[in-house]
């Protein structure tokens, strides 16, 4: 149901406000079964070791992880989740460094059921 992202872009500039991780999720509301795209932008840093994105609701859990090669890693990773059933999802991105978690960002996504579906 989920496809781990392919890294798409490189660069060395810092993100707005010194944020090591920015998470863009689209759409934030969609009818089921939904396709949700997550774009994670990571600040270039020698400390970066992994990026994990988790999509979870009370009835669903999926995680994807990509290893990062520090400052040389691509700055953008895209994760795609398809056929999501109805529910309120917490989409969380976690940037892991050499000593553990460097940053975590969450976004809420609502997937609504079709009329008469009981959800």
GULUMDREN-225015 format. One line per 10 residues: number of its first residue (from 1); their letters; for each residue x, y, z of N, C-alpha, C, O, CB. Coordinates in pm, 1 decimal, always signed. Glycine has a CB too. Example, Ala and Ser with C-alpha at 12.3 -4.5 7.8 and 13.67 -1.06 7.14 Angstrom:
1) as) +1319.0 -569.0 +780.0 +1230.0 -450.0 +780.0 +1320.0 -330.0 +780.0 +1423.6 -331.9 +846.5 +1130.8 -447.3 +904.6  +1285.0 -225.0 +708.0 +1367.0 -106.0 +714.0 +1290.0 +3.0 +787.0 +1340.9 +113.8 +803.9 +1408.4 -59.8 +572.5 .
//
This chain:
1) xxxxxxxxxx) +80.4 -121.5 +0.0 +0.0 +0.0 +0.0 +83.7 +126.4 +0.0 +35.3 +232.4 -39.7 -90.9 +0.7 +118.5  +205.3 +117.4 +42.6 +290.0 +237.0 +44.3 +416.9 +208.7 -32.7 +469.2 +97.3 -32.3 +323.0 +280.9 +189.4  +464.2 +311.0 -98.0 +590.3 +297.7 -170.2 +689.8 +393.3 -107.9 +663.9 +513.4 -101.2 +572.8 +326.1 -322.7  +801.2 +343.4 -63.1 +903.7 +430.0 -5.3 +952.7 +526.2 -111.8 +959.6 +493.3 -230.3 +1021.5 +346.9 +52.5  +985.9 +643.7 -67.2 +1017.0 +751.3 -159.5 +1148.3 +737.6 -232.2 +1242.4 +672.0 -187.5 +1016.5 +877.2 -87.8  +1149.8 +801.1 -343.3 +1273.7 +814.4 -416.9 +1326.5 +953.1 -389.1 +1250.6 +1050.0 -390.5 +1253.9 +789.6 -569.9  +1453.0 +963.6 -364.3 +1513.1 +1093.0 -336.9 +1535.5 +1164.5 -468.9 +1582.3 +1104.2 -565.5 +1646.0 +1077.9 -258.1  +1502.0 +1293.4 -473.5 +1496.9 +1360.7 -601.3 +1592.3 +1477.5 -620.6 +1623.3 +1510.0 -735.2 +1362.9 +1407.5 -622.6  +1640.0 +1541.5 -516.8 +1704.4 +1670.0 -534.8 +1821.1 +1685.5 -439.8 +1820.0 +1627.4 -331.3 +1605.0 +1782.4 -514.8  +1921.6 +1762.3 -477.6 +2032.8 +1788.7 -387.2 +2053.1 +1937.7 -372.4 +2004.0 +2017.2 -452.6 +2161.1 +1722.1 -437.3 .
11) xxxxxxxxxx) +2126.9 +1974.7 -267.6 +2155.9 +2114.8 -243.5 +2220.8 +2130.4 -108.7 +2219.2 +2036.7 -28.8 +2029.4 +2199.7 -252.5  +2279.2 +2248.4 -80.0 +2351.7 +2266.9 +44.2 +2301.7 +2383.3 +127.2 +2358.6 +2409.2 +233.3 +2495.2 +2285.7 +15.4  +2199.9 +2454.1 +85.8 +2154.7 +2568.3 +163.9 +2069.5 +2522.6 +281.6 +2012.8 +2413.3 +279.5 +2075.9 +2665.6 +76.0  +2060.8 +2608.3 +386.2 +1981.2 +2571.1 +502.9 +1834.6 +2602.5 +477.1 +1801.3 +2684.1 +391.1 +2031.0 +2644.6 +629.5  +1747.9 +2536.8 +552.4 +1604.9 +2556.1 +537.5 +1561.6 +2680.8 +613.0 +1637.4 +2733.8 +694.2 +1527.8 +2432.9 +587.2  +1440.0 +2728.1 +586.5 +1386.3 +2845.4 +654.1 +1390.5 +2827.6 +805.3 +1346.7 +2724.7 +856.8 +1243.0 +2872.8 +608.1  +1442.9 +2927.1 +877.1 +1440.4 +2925.1 +1021.8 +1525.1 +2815.9 +1084.8 +1497.6 +2775.4 +1197.8 +1302.0 +2910.8 +1067.3  +1626.1 +2767.5 +1016.1 +1712.7 +2661.3 +1068.8 +1637.1 +2533.7 +1103.5 +1676.4 +2462.8 +1196.2 +1785.1 +2710.8 +1191.1  +1532.8 +2503.7 +1033.6 +1457.6 +2380.4 +1054.4 +1529.2 +2267.7 +981.1 +1548.7 +2276.4 +859.9 +1309.9 +2394.8 +1005.1  +1569.0 +2161.8 +1052.1 +1638.8 +2052.9 +984.4 +1547.5 +1966.5 +897.9 +1595.8 +1891.3 +813.2 +1707.0 +1966.6 +1085.8 .
21) xxxxxxxxxx) +1413.1 +1976.5 +918.7 +1319.0 +1892.9 +844.4 +1190.4 +1969.5 +818.9 +1132.4 +2027.9 +910.5 +1289.4 +1762.3 +920.5  +1146.2 +1968.7 +693.6 +1016.1 +2025.7 +656.7 +934.8 +1915.0 +591.2 +985.3 +1842.6 +505.3 +1031.7 +2150.2 +560.2  +808.5 +1902.0 +632.0 +720.4 +1798.2 +579.7 +601.1 +1863.3 +511.0 +528.3 +1941.5 +572.1 +673.5 +1702.9 +692.9  +581.7 +1830.5 +382.7 +465.7 +1878.0 +307.4 +382.7 +1756.1 +270.5 +433.1 +1661.7 +209.6 +508.4 +1959.5 +179.3  +254.7 +1758.7 +307.9 +165.0 +1646.7 +283.0 +49.6 +1696.0 +198.1 -7.9 +1801.7 +223.9 +114.0 +1584.2 +415.9  +16.0 +1616.8 +94.9 -91.5 +1656.3 +4.9 -166.3 +1533.5 -45.1 -104.0 +1434.4 -83.3 -36.1 +1737.3 -113.5  -297.9 +1538.8 -45.2 -385.5 +1640.9 +11.3 -401.4 +1619.2 +161.8 -365.5 +1513.9 +214.4 -523.3 +1639.0 -58.5  -455.9 +1720.8 +230.9 -481.3 +1707.8 +374.5 -617.9 +1645.5 +400.8 -642.1 +1592.4 +509.2 -471.9 +1844.6 +443.1  -707.0 +1651.7 +302.6 -838.3 +1586.1 +310.3 -865.9 +1524.4 +173.9 -845.6 +1587.1 +70.0 -953.0 +1687.8 +351.6  -913.2 +1398.9 +176.8 -940.1 +1330.7 +50.1 -1042.7 +1219.9 +72.6 -1055.9 +1168.5 +183.6 -809.1 +1272.6 -10.7 .
31) xxxxxxxxxx) -1115.6 +1183.3 -34.0 -1207.5 +1069.5 -23.8 -1129.2 +937.5 -31.1 -1025.6 +928.1 -96.9 -1314.7 +1075.5 -136.6  -1181.8 +837.0 +38.0 -1120.3 +703.9 +34.3 -1162.6 +631.3 -93.2 -1272.0 +655.7 -144.1 -1159.8 +620.9 +160.0  -1079.5 +544.5 -144.5 -941.5 +518.3 -104.1 -851.6 +630.7 -154.9 -861.1 +670.7 -270.9 -892.9 +380.5 -157.8  -765.0 +681.1 -68.3 -689.6 +801.6 -99.7 -544.4 +773.3 -135.5 -485.1 +674.0 -93.3 -694.9 +896.3 +16.3  -489.7 +864.5 -214.9 -348.0 +866.1 -247.9 -290.7 +990.2 -180.7 -335.9 +1101.6 -207.1 -322.9 +866.4 -405.1  -190.5 +971.4 -93.0 -129.9 +1082.2 -19.8 +18.9 +1085.7 -51.6 +87.6 +983.6 -47.2 -153.9 +1068.5 +133.8  +66.8 +1204.3 -83.5 +208.2 +1225.4 -113.4 +272.4 +1304.8 -0.1 +216.8 +1404.0 +47.0 +226.1 +1299.1 -249.2  +389.7 +1260.1 +42.8 +464.6 +1326.4 +149.4 +599.6 +1367.8 +93.4 +676.2 +1284.3 +45.4 +481.5 +1233.5 +274.4  +628.3 +1497.9 +99.9 +757.3 +1551.7 +54.4 +834.2 +1596.2 +177.6 +791.6 +1687.2 +248.7 +738.6 +1671.2 -47.3  +947.1 +1532.0 +202.5 +1031.4 +1565.4 +316.8 +1157.6 +1634.7 +266.5 +1233.5 +1577.7 +188.1 +1067.1 +1438.2 +399.3 .
41) xxxxxxxxxx) +1179.3 +1757.5 +311.9 +1298.1 +1833.3 +275.2 +1390.3 +1836.5 +396.7 +1349.7 +1877.1 +505.6 +1261.4 +1978.4 +227.2  +1514.6 +1793.4 +377.0 +1610.0 +1777.5 +485.4 +1724.5 +1877.1 +467.8 +1779.6 +1891.1 +358.6 +1663.6 +1632.4 +490.5  +1759.2 +1945.2 +575.2 +1873.5 +2035.9 +573.5 +2002.1 +1955.6 +554.9 +2019.2 +1849.9 +615.6 +1879.5 +2119.7 +704.1  +2091.5 +2005.8 +471.4 +2219.9 +1938.9 +450.4 +2300.2 +1943.1 +579.7 +2323.5 +2050.6 +635.2 +2299.2 +2005.2 +334.1  +2343.1 +1825.4 +628.3 +2421.4 +1818.1 +751.5 +2500.2 +1688.0 +752.9 +2450.3 +1583.4 +711.3 +2329.9 +1828.3 +876.8  +2622.3 +1695.3 +800.7 +2704.2 +1574.2 +815.0 +2642.2 +1477.5 +915.3 +2673.4 +1358.4 +913.2 +2847.0 +1610.6 +858.7  +2554.9 +1526.8 +1003.0 +2492.8 +1445.3 +1107.7 +2377.9 +1357.4 +1056.1 +2341.9 +1260.8 +1123.4 +2441.4 +1535.4 +1217.8  +2320.3 +1386.6 +941.3 +2203.9 +1313.0 +891.4 +2238.2 +1167.6 +860.5 +2333.3 +1139.6 +787.6 +2148.5 +1380.7 +766.4  +2159.9 +1075.0 +916.6 +2182.8 +932.7 +893.9 +2062.3 +858.1 +837.5 +2078.8 +760.0 +764.9 +2223.9 +868.8 +1021.5  +1939.8 +904.0 +870.4 +1820.5 +834.8 +820.5 +1700.3 +928.9 +826.1 +1696.9 +1024.4 +903.7 +1792.6 +705.8 +902.9 .
51) xxxxxxxxxx) +1603.1 +899.0 +742.0 +1476.0 +969.8 +740.5 +1366.5 +864.8 +741.0 +1365.3 +774.8 +657.0 +1463.7 +1065.5 +616.6  +1275.0 +876.4 +835.6 +1163.2 +782.7 +844.7 +1033.1 +861.3 +835.7 +1018.6 +966.3 +898.4 +1169.2 +699.7 +976.9  +938.5 +809.9 +757.2 +805.4 +869.5 +748.9 +705.0 +762.3 +788.8 +708.3 +650.0 +738.3 +775.4 +925.5 +604.6  +615.0 +799.3 +881.2 +515.5 +706.8 +935.8 +377.3 +762.5 +907.1 +350.9 +880.2 +931.6 +536.0 +684.9 +1089.2  +289.2 +678.2 +855.4 +148.4 +712.6 +836.4 +68.7 +618.8 +926.2 +74.1 +496.9 +910.0 +103.9 +700.4 +684.0  -6.1 +676.6 +1021.7 -82.4 +589.0 +1110.8 -216.3 +649.1 +1149.5 -232.1 +770.3 +1164.3 -2.4 +559.2 +1235.5  -311.2 +559.3 +1165.1 -444.1 +591.0 +1215.7 -476.3 +479.0 +1314.2 -395.3 +388.0 +1331.6 -553.4 +602.8 +1098.5  -592.5 +483.5 +1378.9 -625.5 +372.8 +1470.2 -629.7 +235.8 +1400.9 -609.2 +133.5 +1466.1 -759.5 +399.6 +1535.8  -656.2 +232.8 +1268.7 -670.4 +105.4 +1197.6 -562.9 +80.4 +1092.7 -574.2 -14.8 +1015.4 -804.1 +99.7 +1132.0  -457.9 +164.3 +1088.0 -360.3 +153.7 +980.1 -224.3 +198.6 +1030.5 -214.4 +293.5 +1108.3 -403.4 +237.5 +857.6 .
61) xxxxxxxxxx) -118.8 +129.9 +986.0 +18.1 +172.3 +1017.1 +108.3 +134.1 +901.3 +107.0 +20.4 +854.3 +68.7 +108.3 +1150.1  +186.1 +230.3 +856.5 +285.3 +202.8 +752.3 +403.0 +297.3 +776.8 +383.6 +415.9 +803.7 +224.6 +221.7 +606.4  +523.6 +245.0 +767.3 +641.5 +330.5 +779.2 +738.5 +300.0 +666.0 +744.5 +188.4 +614.5 +710.4 +311.0 +916.5  +813.1 +401.4 +629.5 +915.2 +389.1 +526.2 +1039.4 +460.3 +576.7 +1030.1 +564.6 +641.5 +866.7 +448.5 +389.1  +1155.6 +404.1 +546.9 +1281.4 +461.4 +595.6 +1384.6 +461.3 +483.6 +1398.1 +364.1 +409.3 +1334.4 +382.5 +718.3  +1457.1 +572.5 +473.3 +1568.7 +580.8 +379.5 +1693.1 +619.1 +458.2 +1687.5 +702.4 +548.6 +1540.1 +683.9 +264.9  +1804.4 +558.0 +423.0 +1932.4 +591.4 +484.5 +1986.8 +716.8 +416.9 +1969.2 +735.7 +296.6 +2033.8 +472.7 +472.9  +2052.5 +801.9 +494.4 +2109.8 +925.7 +443.1 +2261.1 +923.3 +460.9 +2312.0 +870.1 +559.6 +2048.4 +1048.5 +514.4  +2330.8 +979.9 +366.9 +2477.2 +984.8 +368.9 +2525.6 +1123.1 +411.7 +2606.3 +1185.0 +342.3 +2534.7 +948.7 +230.3  +2476.7 +1171.4 +525.1 +2519.7 +1300.4 +576.2 +2491.8 +1414.1 +480.0 +2385.9 +1418.6 +417.5 +2665.4 +1296.6 +607.8 .
71) xxxxxxxxxx) +2586.2 +1505.8 +468.0 +2572.2 +1624.7 +384.2 +2553.5 +1590.1 +236.1 +2496.8 +1669.4 +160.9 +2693.9 +1714.1 +400.9  +2600.8 +1471.8 +193.5 +2592.2 +1432.0 +53.6 +2457.7 +1371.7 +13.8 +2436.2 +1341.8 -103.6 +2700.1 +1334.2 +23.8  +2368.3 +1353.6 +108.2 +2237.7 +1292.4 +80.3 +2148.8 +1389.4 +2.4 +2161.5 +1510.9 +17.9 +2167.9 +1250.2 +212.1  +2060.6 +1337.6 -79.8 +1961.6 +1423.4 -146.7 +1881.2 +1501.1 -42.2 +1854.3 +1449.7 +66.4 +1866.2 +1338.6 -236.6  +1844.0 +1621.8 -74.3 +1769.5 +1706.4 +19.1 +1620.8 +1676.3 +20.0 +1552.7 +1709.0 +117.3 +1790.8 +1851.2 -14.8  +1568.0 +1614.9 -85.5 +1425.1 +1589.6 -96.3 +1399.0 +1441.0 -110.6 +1461.2 +1372.8 -192.0 +1365.2 +1665.9 -214.6  +1305.9 +1392.0 -29.9 +1259.7 +1254.0 -42.9 +1107.3 +1257.3 -53.2 +1041.1 +1331.2 +19.7 +1307.3 +1165.0 +78.9  +1052.6 +1177.4 -143.7 +908.1 +1172.3 -163.5 +859.6 +1032.7 -127.5 +913.8 +932.4 -174.0 +869.4 +1208.9 -310.2  +756.1 +1028.3 -43.4 +695.0 +902.4 -1.6 +550.5 +905.6 -47.8 +483.5 +1008.1 -34.9 +705.3 +880.9 +154.3  +501.8 +794.7 -101.5 +365.3 +789.4 -152.8 +289.7 +676.1 -86.9 +337.7 +563.0 -79.5 +364.6 +772.6 -305.5 .
81) xxxxxxxxxx) +171.0 +708.3 -39.1 +82.8 +610.2 +24.2 -45.1 +604.4 -58.7 -113.9 +705.0 -75.8 +52.3 +647.4 +175.2  -75.8 +486.1 -109.6 -194.2 +472.3 -194.4 -300.2 +387.0 -126.5 -270.8 +307.8 -36.9 -156.4 +411.3 -329.7  -422.8 +404.5 -170.4 -538.3 +327.0 -123.9 -559.3 +335.7 +27.0 -594.5 +236.6 +90.8 -522.0 +182.4 -163.7  -537.6 +454.9 +84.3 -560.1 +470.7 +228.0 -709.5 +463.7 +258.2 -789.3 +531.2 +193.2 -500.7 +604.7 +278.7  -747.6 +382.4 +356.6 -887.9 +373.9 +396.4 -928.3 +495.3 +480.4 -842.3 +572.3 +523.2 -913.4 +244.3 +474.9  -1059.0 +512.7 +504.0 -1105.8 +627.5 +583.3 -1041.0 +630.0 +722.0 -1014.2 +526.0 +782.3 -1259.1 +623.8 +597.2  -1017.1 +751.4 +770.2 -962.9 +768.6 +904.7 -888.3 +899.5 +917.0 -867.0 +970.4 +818.6 -871.0 +653.1 +940.6  -848.9 +930.7 +1039.7 -766.2 +1046.3 +1066.5 -623.5 +994.6 +1083.9 -595.9 +914.2 +1172.9 -816.1 +1126.1 +1193.5  -534.5 +1041.2 +998.9 -396.7 +991.5 +995.3 -300.3 +1094.9 +1051.6 -311.1 +1214.5 +1024.5 -356.3 +954.7 +851.7  -206.8 +1045.9 +1129.8 -94.2 +1126.1 +1175.3 +23.2 +1087.1 +1086.2 +71.6 +974.1 +1091.9 -62.3 +1103.1 +1329.7 .
91) xxxxxxxxxx) +68.4 +1181.1 +1004.3 +183.6 +1157.5 +916.5 +302.8 +1224.2 +985.4 +303.2 +1345.6 +1005.6 +159.9 +1215.2 +768.4  +403.0 +1145.2 +1020.9 +517.2 +1195.8 +1096.4 +646.5 +1167.9 +1022.1 +669.8 +1056.5 +975.4 +521.9 +1133.2 +1236.2  +730.0 +1269.6 +1011.5 +863.8 +1254.7 +957.4 +963.8 +1263.9 +1070.8 +953.8 +1353.1 +1155.1 +892.6 +1361.3 +849.4  +1060.8 +1172.6 +1074.2 +1163.5 +1171.7 +1178.0 +1299.7 +1172.5 +1110.2 +1331.4 +1083.6 +1031.3 +1148.4 +1047.8 +1272.4  +1380.1 +1273.8 +1141.7 +1516.2 +1282.5 +1092.5 +1609.0 +1230.0 +1201.7 +1608.5 +1280.0 +1314.2 +1552.8 +1429.1 +1051.8  +1688.4 +1129.1 +1167.5 +1776.9 +1064.6 +1264.6 +1920.8 +1104.3 +1235.2 +1966.3 +1099.3 +1120.9 +1760.9 +910.0 +1261.2  +1991.6 +1144.1 +1341.0 +2131.6 +1181.4 +1329.5 +2221.3 +1077.5 +1394.2 +2176.0 +969.1 +1430.6 +2155.5 +1317.4 +1392.4  +2347.6 +1110.7 +1408.1 +2445.1 +1016.9 +1463.6 +2419.0 +985.6 +1610.6 +2458.7 +879.6 +1659.0 +2584.8 +1072.6 +1447.6  +2352.5 +1077.1 +1682.5 +2324.2 +1053.2 +1824.6 +2175.6 +1032.5 +1851.4 +2132.6 +1040.6 +1966.4 +2375.0 +1169.5 +1908.0  +2096.8 +1006.1 +1748.6 +1953.2 +983.7 +1766.6 +1869.6 +1084.4 +1690.7 +1914.1 +1141.7 +1591.3 +1917.5 +988.8 +1913.1 .
101) xxxxxxxxxx) +1748.1 +1105.4 +1738.2 +1651.1 +1190.8 +1670.4 +1698.1 +1336.3 +1666.0 +1728.5 +1396.3 +1769.1 +1515.3 +1181.6 +1739.9  +1703.4 +1392.2 +1543.6 +1739.1 +1533.9 +1525.4 +1614.8 +1621.1 +1516.7 +1614.4 +1734.6 +1564.3 +1824.5 +1552.3 +1399.1  +1508.4 +1567.4 +1455.4 +1386.2 +1645.7 +1436.7 +1270.6 +1551.5 +1407.8 +1288.6 +1441.8 +1355.0 +1402.7 +1749.0 +1321.8  +1151.2 +1597.4 +1444.0 +1028.5 +1524.5 +1410.5 +921.0 +1627.7 +1378.2 +905.9 +1727.7 +1448.3 +982.9 +1429.4 +1528.4  +846.2 +1601.5 +1269.9 +739.8 +1691.2 +1225.3 +618.6 +1605.9 +1193.3 +631.4 +1499.7 +1132.4 +783.8 +1776.5 +1100.9  +498.3 +1652.6 +1235.0 +375.0 +1578.1 +1208.1 +272.7 +1664.5 +1137.6 +266.7 +1785.9 +1157.0 +316.2 +1523.8 +1337.6  +192.0 +1599.1 +1054.9 +79.3 +1662.3 +987.1 -40.4 +1567.0 +998.3 -24.2 +1445.0 +994.8 +113.4 +1695.1 +835.9  -160.6 +1624.4 +1011.9 -282.2 +1543.1 +1015.9 -347.0 +1540.1 +878.4 -353.1 +1641.2 +808.4 -381.4 +1597.6 +1121.1  -395.2 +1422.3 +841.3 -464.4 +1402.0 +714.3 -595.8 +1331.1 +744.3 -598.9 +1234.4 +820.5 -376.5 +1319.4 +612.9  -703.9 +1379.2 +684.4 -834.5 +1315.4 +703.2 -877.5 +1250.5 +572.0 -889.0 +1316.5 +468.8 -941.4 +1419.0 +751.4 .
111) xxxxxxxxx) -900.7 +1120.3 +578.5 -953.0 +1045.8 +464.5 -1098.1 +1013.4 +497.5 -1127.0 +948.0 +597.7 -868.3 +914.6 +435.1  -1188.0 +1059.3 +412.9 -1330.6 +1043.6 +440.4 -1389.2 +931.6 +355.8 -1351.9 +911.9 +240.2 -1405.6 +1174.8 +414.0  -1483.1 +858.2 +417.6 -1550.5 +749.5 +348.1 -1658.3 +803.0 +255.1 -1705.9 +915.5 +270.6 -1611.0 +651.6 +448.2  -1695.0 +722.1 +160.6 -1801.8 +759.1 +67.5 -1935.6 +749.9 +141.3 -1949.0 +674.3 +237.5 -1801.1 +666.6 -59.8  -2034.8 +827.7 +95.3 -2167.2 +825.2 +156.2 -2221.8 +683.3 +155.3 -2217.6 +614.0 +53.7 -2263.1 +920.4 +82.5  -2273.4 +641.1 +271.3 -2330.5 +507.4 +281.8 -2227.5 +399.7 +310.2 -2262.7 +281.8 +314.3 -2403.2 +473.8 +156.5  -2100.6 +436.4 +330.0 -1998.7 +334.7 +353.8 -1987.5 +297.9 +501.9 -1919.5 +201.6 +537.6 -1864.3 +383.3 +302.5  -2055.5 +376.1 +588.7 -2049.6 +346.4 +730.8 -1930.5 +409.5 +800.4 -1913.7 +391.4 +921.0 -2046.4 +199.1 +751.3  -1847.3 +483.2 +727.8 -1729.2 +547.7 +790.0 -1736.8 +696.6 +772.8 -1647.6 +768.6 +817.7 -1597.6 +494.7 +729.3 .
//
